[in-house]
Amino acid sequence: MLLKNLSSLTLGALYAASGAFADSSSSSSSLPPIEVAGNKFFYSNNGSQFYIQGIAYQADTVNGSAGDDINDPLADYSTCSRDIPYLKKLNTNVVRVYAVNTTLDHSKCMEALAENDIYVIADLSIPGKSVDRTDPQWNVELYERYTGVVDAFANYTNVLGFFTGNEVTNNASNTDASAFVKAAVRDVKKYISDKDYRKIPVGYSSNDDEDTRVPMADYFACGDSDVKADFYGINMYEWCGDSNFQTSGYKDRTADFKNLSIPIFFSEYGCNAVKPRKFSEVQTLYGSNMTDVWSGGIVYMYFEEDNGYGLVSVENNNVKTLSDFENLSSQMAKIKPSVAKNSSYTAQSTSLSCPASQKYWKANTKLPPTPSKDLCGCMHDSLSCVVNTDKIDEDKYGDLFGYVCSQVDCDGITADGKNGSYGTYSFCSAEEQLSFVLNLYYQKNGKQSSACDFKGSASLQKATTQSACSSALKQIGSSGTGSASSSVSVSSSGSGSGSNSKSSSNGDSSSSSSSSKGSSTAGAKEKNLALGSKASLSQVILSFVATLGVVAGAGFAMA
């Protein structure tokens, strides 16, 4: 829900090292890391169970000090230090932050939070750099964004975990997008391991759609440990006004997820259909009916904005607590959840079968490949015919893709999360992908110079292949559908192409809006404002191949 005025996004993260402003490599006020065992969280130092008592903490309003168009609360010490006493009055031990700016210094806020026993769960995405449910991709640009957040926060022990997505799949029509988010889970976990960071949990935040809620949770929780999510959040808005465990839907949801093998919690909650919010659900969430299954929740949200979910209002840097704040504070002061000990805890289930394809679930268990910037650069350098970026802008690539892909096989650059088929270069930039298929067209037409022109939109270059690339490119093959047995690492790429810029934010991991069919707040919370996403490559290709018959109309005929 948060930041939908900017677009939608996904989880941002916390930990230190690198960026224009290098975060502190360690904190003098370190908290014990939170660990995962079975379906529960535990303190690493004493093995006591940890319940999330969280607040969504980020304002939509852009703050210039945060940089770009993100108001990064973890980079604004004057604001976070002002708000921490209020968070403590709510017994807060976790804040969720939906977008962070990796070029800024987060050390002062992170240390202040640690000094007050507050952990962070951060979304890795930002508006415009997230998995888009309408055109899902897991590409170089997203990989660099997500791992950049990990680098910025990895050395803070009060980072509980990272969200790789937020409500990306939001109904049965776009479940294929979940394959791309799960690929992000896999690759972020591997990156954390490869960098020798501590084992930071990586998870996903979903909506509460009645058709997809169960298979989606099973999908992210299934598989080997290096692929499955470490935790799972649901944005839950079923309890509105005066309700109870049975009539609210909480009883049914608890039954739905009783066998989930990883921790599950409310990544957002607090329906505002009835005002003021009494937060009577708090006693149930942290009570005996739910604590065997659920690990707490995150109240949406700290700042009062147009959506009416705020706990406080801020004017001229003065904080005023609202009635919702007082009600939540009163409820949180009364919770006494049962606390397990890791030493005596035995997980009922540690593995889960992946959901089969059915009417409401189509995501394939075969995931997209891990993005490799070096491989994309190698491929681009090896081509003879490439995009002439001086003559054509990226927003005009659609016509070229459509025409060329009606003439040659473009499987090497397309990705299908439903069928589990992914071209080896599906994670490359739009420029690199278009150059790849232009080169296929050029070769198909006898390498005639006229076959690499397209009214100046393409041009010839001297093809080069570094020794580190040769074996991989040979294994992948000219069609781009094979796989290399080893990774490619080169000193530099001669290609002028950059990271994939087709990522957008439709269904982004850091927006938030419960779209549960049973939630009375769904309509009020839906504010989906996408940031100028470009046409989907797969949509462009399908559309053109289906309707092009005669592509001369695109004006790119060889003659």
Beta strands, then each sheet from edge to edge (+ up, - down):
strand 1: 34-37
strand 2: 40-43
strand 3: 49-50
strand 4: 52-56
strand 5: 94-97
strand 6: 119-123
strand 7: 159-166
strand 8: 202-206
strand 9: 231-236
strand 10: 264-269
strand 11: 294-299
strand 12: 312-315
strand 13: 318-321
strand 14: 385-387
strand 15: 415-416
strand 16: 421-422
strand 17: 458-460
sheet 1: 1+ 2- 3+
sheet 2: 4+ 5+ 6+ 7+ 8+ 9+ 10+ 11+ 4+
sheet 3: 12+ 13-
sheet 4: 14+ 17-
sheet 5: 15+ 16-
end
